[in-house]
Every structure is written in structure tokens, then in C-alpha cells.
Amino acid sequence: MTDVYIAPSLLSADFARIAEQIAAVDEAGADFLHLDVMDGRFVPNLTWGPKIIGDLRKLSRRVFDCHLMIVEPEKYVDDFREAGADIITFHYEATPHAQRLLTHIRSLGAKAGISLCPQTPVAMLQDIIEDCDLVLIMSVNPGFGGQKFIPRSLAKLREARDLIDARNPQCILEVDGGVGSDNIREVVDAGARAIVMGSSIFGTPDPGETTRKLRALVG
């Protein structure tokens, strides 16, 4: 079985207990900590900027998987890299020069990721897949946690898996939205190798134990 990365999404954590909750999933073997950055324009919600990510960086040495759901991401990637982001993912729909931005993120020493909203076909990656270190398939409409998984996303994951295997096998295929114990095996079987989960981890009484159980489900 190919390695599967578990990526708890801190958007769903209790920020009054954030150090404790990060420690719990960290000790349980989470691979990435997923950080959702929302600007109230690209998506209808506001979260945090580089300052908070810089502060959270002090709490864990895990990979910081920073997902920019913002317009004009090219203006801000340097700041997020300086704050400690290891992977910086932006939306294909949010910038006219995706290839340029992927190259720039790599030049900063971070891994470069690109995300597709549910309505954006995998075919849009044909001309840039070799420039991607990570492809994120949104299995809900971005903006809020706790949404239901869109079933069509399984077919999209399989399409992305085929493209990655054919042309950039080192690229990580990630999925975000509505994934939990009931369908984590399905998304892995469809080709996902990094699984973002928010409420299905932090919405449970013991996020650390939940992380361990989810890990056991995928080997």
C-alpha cells in the first residue's frame, strides 16, 4: 500500500485549546497540518493570515499544508512561506498565471500545489501537471467545514490519479471535504494519497484517538 498522509484541518479545531489539539493529532501520527486560508472574497468565509500561521508554527514540526482560498494568491505566497508553510496550494480558478505561480512557489523552497473546485475539470491541469508537487481535489465547495462529500469527486480523483501516474508520479494527490471513517477507504481506493479531514477529527471527543482510527482504516 502506498503511503497515505493524514492531514487534520485546523479550521475545525477549538482555538481556545489549539496547542492541546495540535499536540493530540501530532502525537497520534498526523502527517500534515492543513491550514485553510480564506479571504471572504474567493470563498464566503474569513480565517487567518500569515501572523497566525507563524504563531502556530511554534507548536509543531509537522508539515504545514497551507491551502489558499483567496483571490490574487500571487501577492501573498511569499508571506505564507516566510510564516512557515511547507506546502502552498492555491486555486486554479483564482489566478490567470498558474504555471508562473507554481514555479515561483517552488523557487521559495516550498512544495507547490494547485486546487480544483468541484466544477473545474481535471483536464485543466493538462499543461501544468509537471509543475505541481500536489493536486488538491475539492470534494465540497470551498468555504466551510462540515459539508457532505460530493459523490462525483471519486471519478475526479480517478482521473487525476491517471494523469499524475502518467506524467508526474511524484505529485501528491490530495482530497478535501466531507471525508471521514465512512468513506476514507473509498477516496484512497480512488487514488488520493493525502486526506484532509476537519470536523471528522476535531468534531469528535478525542481527536488523537480518532486520528489513530482513521490511520488504521487506510493501513
N, C-alpha and C positions, 0 to 999 in steps of 0.2 A: 504494500500500500504506500503510495506517495505521501510524503509528509503533508499534513493538514494543519494550517495555522488558525488558532482560535484567537479572535480579536474582540474582546469586550468593548462595547461602545460607552464611553464615559458620559455621553449625553444623558443616559438613563440612570446614572449613579446619583446617590444622595450627596450633594455637595457640602452638606453640613458634616458629613462623615467621609469626605473624599479620600483622605490619607488611609483610613482604615479599609475602605472598599478597594482602593488600588492595591493595597498590601494583600488583601484576601485573594484577588484574582491573580496577582503576581505570584504568590506562593503556591497557588493551585496550578500553575504552569501555563498561564496565558502567554501567547507568543507576541502579540501586538497589543497595544492600547490604541483604540480607534478614537480619533478626535474630530468631531463634526463641527466645522466652522460655517456658520450661516449668517447672511448679511441682511435678511429681511427684504431683499430685492430679488435675487435669483430664486430663493425659496421664502415662504411666508413664516419665517421664524428668525430669531436672533440668538446667537450663542456667545462665543468668546473669540478673542483676538490673540495676538502673539504674547501679550503680557501673561495671560492666564496659562497658556501652554508653557511658557518659560518657567512659571512657578511650579506647575505640575511636573515638569522635567526633573525637579529635585527629588521627587517621590519614587521614581522608578527608573531602572536601566533598561526596561523592555523597549522594543521597537515602538516609536511613536508614529502611528499611521494617521496622517493628517489629511482629512477629506475636505477640500474647499468647495463649499456650495455657495459660491459668490460670483458676482459679475466682475469682469476685468481682473481675473486672478493673477495676471502677469504683473500687476502693480504690487503684489503682496508676498509673492513666494520667497523673496529674499528674507523678509522679516520672519516668516514662519520657519525657514531653515535656521536662521540665527537663534530663534527661540528653542530649537532642539528637535524639530521634525526630522525623522529619518526617511519617511516616505511622504511625498507631497503629491496628492491626487487632485486634479481639477476636472471640471466638466467639459466634455466636448462641446456642449451647447453654449458655453459661457465665454468663449474666446474665438476670434476668427483665425488665429495663428497657432493651432495646437502643436504642430511639429516644432515650431520655434520654441514654444514654451517647454515642451518635453526636453529638448536639447539644453535649454537654459537650466532647468531644474537639475539635470544630470551634472552640469558644469559646477553647480553649487556643492556637489558631493552627496546629494540625496538621490534616492530612487524616485523615478518619475512615473506617476500613474495617471490614467485617464478614466473617467467615469461616463457611463451612458445612462440617461434617464429611460424609463420604460418605453417611451415612444420612439427612441432613437435606435435604428437597426445596427447590428454588429458590422454590417458592410461598410459603415462609415470609417472603420478602422483599417480598411484595406491598405491605404497608402501610408500609414504611420505605425503599424504594429511593431515593426523592428525598432522603433524609437521608444517603446513602452517597457518599463520594468514591471508594471502592474496594470491590469484592466479590471475595473470595478463595474459589475453589472448591478444596477439598482433594481431590486425586486419589489420595491414600492416607489411611489412618487416621493422624492426627497422633501424633507422639511420637518417631519415629526416622527417620533418614535411610536412604537406600539401598533403599527399598521399591519394589515393582513398581506401575506405573500401573494404576489400576482402569479398565477399558475404558468402563464406563457414564459415566465423567466427561466423555467427549466430548459425549454427549447433554445432560448437565447444563450444560456450557459453552454449548451452543447455546441452551438455554432461558434461561440468564442473559443471553446476548447479546441475545436478542429483548426481554427485559424492560428491559434497560438502554437499548437503542436506542429503545424506545417511550416511555420515561418519564424517563430521566436520561442522555442521551448523553455527558455529560462524565465519567461514572463510569468508572473503570478496572476492567476485568475481569482478574483475576489467577488463575493456576493454580499449584499447589504439590504436587509429589510424583511421582516416577518419570518426570520429563521429561528427555530427552536428545536427542542427534542423531538418533536413530531415530524420534522422534515429535514433535519440536518443531514441525514443519510442520503436523502434524495438529491440534495444540491451537490454533495460530494460525488455521488454517482454520475451526476450530470457534468462534472468537470471542475467544480470550484475547489480551490486549494487554500483560500483564506476566507473565514466565515466571520462576518461581523454580526454581533448579537448584543442588543441593548437591554430591553425590558425582559427578555427571556433569561437574562443573567441577573441584572440588578433589581428586577422586579420580584425576585424570589427571596425568601428569608435568609438564605446563606449563599451569597454569590460565589464564594470559593468552592463550596461543595457542588454547586450547580455547574461550575466550570469543569470540575473533575468528571462529573457525569457526562457532560457533553463531549469531552475529550474521549471518554471510553466508548461513546457511540460511533466514533469515526476511527478508532484504532490509534 
